[in-house]
């Protein structure tokens, strides 16, 4: 229902990008990659044409960056399911992606954390 409502909001407000961006996030959470990518592209087109946001809860650059982040993840066909995974998002271009998406709570390869969990002293 929320996805349909956001699509309707986009039709009723053709110059507002945010409903497309939020719809993209909901679609990507459901693994509907092509639809999410299309929603991202529609949002970005409007953001770039107007160079401002309608929803002032986040600055313009935050809306654009978040939408670009979602669009990038659609190309990898992956989306986090945990808060640790959401924290590992941030790349908006493939060259910025240095590791796979973290789907757990821990940072992969964090030896200090692994040592602490095993009861060992931290390596110096």
C-alpha positions as CSV (number, residue, x, y, z in Angstrom):
1,X,0.0,0.0,0.0
2,X,2.8,2.4,0.8
3,X,4.5,1.9,-2.5
4,X,1.2,2.5,-4.4
5,X,0.6,5.6,-2.2
6,X,4.0,7.0,-3.0
7,X,3.5,6.3,-6.7
8,X,0.2,8.2,-6.5
9,X,1.9,11.1,-4.7
10,X,4.5,11.2,-7.5
11,X,1.7,11.5,-10.1
12,X,-0.1,14.2,-8.1
13,X,3.2,16.1,-7.5
14,X,5.2,15.7,-10.7
15,X,7.8,18.2,-9.6
16,X,8.7,16.6,-6.3
17,X,11.5,14.1,-6.1
18,X,11.2,12.7,-2.6
19,X,8.2,10.3,-3.1
20,X,10.3,8.6,-5.9
21,X,13.3,8.4,-3.5
22,X,11.3,6.9,-0.6
23,X,9.5,4.5,-3.0
24,X,12.9,3.4,-4.3
25,X,14.0,2.6,-0.8
26,X,10.9,0.5,-0.2
27,X,11.3,-1.3,-3.5
28,X,15.0,-2.1,-2.9
29,X,14.1,-3.5,0.5
30,X,11.7,-5.9,-1.3
31,X,14.4,-6.8,-3.9
32,X,12.5,-5.2,-6.7
33,X,15.7,-3.9,-8.3
34,X,14.6,-2.6,-11.7
35,X,11.7,-0.8,-10.3
36,X,13.9,0.7,-7.5
37,X,16.5,1.8,-10.1
38,X,13.8,3.5,-12.2
39,X,12.4,5.3,-9.1
40,X,15.9,6.5,-8.2
41,X,16.5,7.8,-11.7
42,X,13.2,9.7,-11.6
43,X,14.1,11.2,-8.2
44,X,17.6,12.2,-9.3
45,X,16.3,13.7,-12.5
46,X,14.0,16.0,-10.5
47,X,16.6,16.8,-7.9
48,X,19.0,17.8,-10.6
49,X,16.5,19.8,-12.6
50,X,15.2,21.8,-9.6
51,X,18.5,21.8,-7.6
52,X,16.5,21.8,-4.3
53,X,14.4,19.5,-2.2
54,X,10.8,19.9,-1.2
55,X,11.1,17.9,2.1
56,X,13.4,19.9,4.4
57,X,13.9,17.2,7.0
58,X,17.2,16.5,5.2
59,X,19.4,18.8,3.2
60,X,19.4,18.7,-0.6
61,X,22.8,16.9,-0.7
62,X,21.6,14.3,1.7
63,X,18.6,13.5,-0.5
64,X,20.8,13.3,-3.6
65,X,23.4,11.2,-1.9
66,X,20.9,8.8,-0.3
67,X,19.2,8.3,-3.7
68,X,22.5,7.7,-5.4
69,X,23.4,5.2,-2.7
70,X,20.2,3.3,-3.3
71,X,20.8,3.4,-7.1
72,X,24.3,2.0,-6.7
73,X,23.0,-0.8,-4.5
74,X,20.4,-1.8,-7.2
75,X,23.3,-2.4,-9.6
76,X,24.8,-4.9,-7.0
77,X,21.3,-6.3,-6.2
78,X,21.9,-6.2,-2.5
79,X,20.4,-4.3,0.4
80,X,21.2,-4.6,4.1
81,X,18.8,-6.3,6.5
82,X,20.4,-5.1,9.8
83,X,21.4,-1.8,11.3
84,X,25.1,-2.9,10.8
85,X,24.4,-3.3,7.1
86,X,22.8,0.1,6.8
87,X,25.9,1.6,8.6
88,X,28.0,0.0,5.9
89,X,26.2,1.9,3.1
90,X,27.6,5.2,1.8
91,X,29.2,4.6,-1.6
92,X,27.6,6.5,-4.4
93,X,29.9,5.3,-7.1
94,X,31.4,1.9,-7.7
95,X,35.0,3.2,-7.2
96,X,34.1,4.1,-3.6
97,X,33.1,0.5,-2.7
98,X,36.0,-1.1,-1.0
99,X,34.3,-4.1,0.5
100,X,31.1,-6.1,0.3
101,X,28.0,-4.9,2.1
102,X,28.1,-5.7,5.8
103,X,24.9,-7.7,6.7
104,X,25.8,-8.2,10.3
105,X,26.6,-6.1,13.4
106,X,30.4,-6.4,13.2
107,X,32.8,-4.9,10.8
108,X,34.4,-7.7,8.7
109,X,38.1,-8.2,9.5
110,X,38.0,-6.2,12.7
111,X,40.7,-8.1,14.5
112,X,40.5,-6.1,17.7
113,X,36.8,-6.9,18.0
114,X,37.4,-10.6,17.3
115,X,40.2,-10.6,19.9
116,X,37.9,-9.0,22.5
117,X,35.2,-11.5,21.8
118,X,37.7,-14.3,22.2
119,X,38.9,-12.8,25.5
120,X,42.4,-11.9,24.2
121,X,44.3,-8.7,24.7
122,X,44.2,-6.2,21.9
123,X,47.1,-6.4,19.4
124,X,49.4,-3.4,19.4
